[in-house]
Amino acid sequence: MAAARFPLLVLMLLLACSGAASAPDDEQLTHLHFYFHEIEAGAPNANATVVNVASLHKNASSFGDLNVFDNALREGPDPASRLIGRAQGLGVHASLDESGGLTAIDFVFSDYGTYSGSTLATLGHFTVSGPSERSIVGGTGQLRFARGYMISKLLRSTDSSLVVVFDMFFTLVH
């Protein structure tokens, strides 16, 4: 008799655990859209927002290079559009074929409505040739416990600057 109850008990525990792991009904997907403005180091850019802090340069490849940045986040692609925050982080050229690398970025929102004073932490692989999808691994303030993904795409690049468009999709754990 006890042996017959055991499978039923296991089934009930599995159902209870699967219910606890599902997303709550009140979780909503949030979408943020903004632009990242980067100013390259070197003349004539005294106000560079990205700096190469380590470079092997044993060959023509950038493999192994480490860059840190503190880039403007703006409402639009125009450099004069409203400043909403900063993207602070690092990028490592971690691809032998130079197709991309690894980034760790904190998006710090200073003037972005209810998200002002909050941050989003992201991590993942970026690609040079097309859109990049990376993970949103957390947040602070109004964005505490954020989880989701972001897609970024190079919009414009010159010898001295670049503009990247970001779309972030995430939920907040309550």
Summary of the structure (lengths in Angstrom):
residues: 174
radius of gyration: 21.2
end to end distance: 42.0
largest distance: 83.6
contacts: 465
relative contact order: 0.18
helix: 15%
strand: 49%
